[in-house]
Amino acid sequence: MSDSQIIVQADKTVVKITGLNIKGLNTTQLEDILTEKLVSMVRIIGVTGTSIEMDIYGLDDPCIIKDEIGIIKAVSLAEGITASEVAQISFAQKIIEIDYKNIPPKLDNACMKERWL
Amino acid sequence: MIENALIIPTGDEIKEGIVQDTDSPMIMQQLINLNPRCQVVRSIPINDDENAILDAIISNIESNLDIIILIGGSGGGHRYSSTLGKDFTHSALETILEQKYVGEIYGKNGHLWCKLLCGKKDSTLIINVPGPFKESKAAMEAFVLAYQKSPNNLKSINEAMIASVIQQYPVGIVK
């Protein structure tokens, strides 16, 4: 049981870029590069050896997709990232809002994979 | 006073060197600022796996540590995105901490943004911080201030850390 539960509202779009080669990435540097380019706050939320996933605040998905080439060029400026010829925005979707009353209760007795939320 | 500290980074991307671990040096600096005589050890990064996290805590709990700080694994992935992994640091801490205070931040899309715990196992204080550097730094700064005011007040430490994380985002609080 949580002692405090806070629900926040944000205008953000989840974006995934694939086709990258990543090793030794400084995520803060990448966030700063993208924030400067997009003039919007960016948070890197997932990284693999070939992809990054991020939250972009205050920009809708059509604006982001329209600037795909510019965003990939900006990403490739970060230390530790090389964009391949097939680099692309493979996913861009504004977050779906739900009624906070629908946030499911925690499953205390569930297995590890079910208990994460 | 914190004299012996252990930092445990979590996450495959940290362990494999895909992402630089910039959080651990920052946390080390904060702990040294809090007490210049503090001995700080950074462990080998561990996978984001509940059992691995529990093993890491249990194997270190009897080492006369004043604090264990876990980095990363504080979110829940996107509820509507199958591509993001689920995090297990907070769920591991839920199961092992005896006295604890828990704070959760949810987005309006229903996913768990951040869950921070502050608790004790035996006499060791255990906290977790988010992985993203700016949130991690804010949470640690809040921890240091709250700890200096009242080192045994788990509630005030946890609330200060949660509030500091929220302040890093352009969000409105719904509830």
Interface residues (C-beta under 8 A of the other chain):
Chain A: M1 S2 D3 S4 Q5 I6 I7 V8 Q9 A10 D11 V14 K16 I22 K23 G24 L25 N26 T27 T28 E31 M41 R43 I44 I45 G46 V47 T48 G49 E53 Y57 G58 G80 F91 I95 I96 E97 I98 Y100 N102 I103 P104 M112 K113 R115 W116 L117
Chain B: E13 E16 G17 I18 V19 Q20 T22 E50 N51 G75 G76 G77 H78 R79 Y80 S81 T83 L84 G85 K86 D87 F88 S91 Y101 V102 G103 E104 I105 Y106 G107 K108 N109 G110 H111 L112 W113 K115 P132 F133 K134 K155 N158 E159 I162 I166 Y169 P170 V171 G172 I173 V174 K175
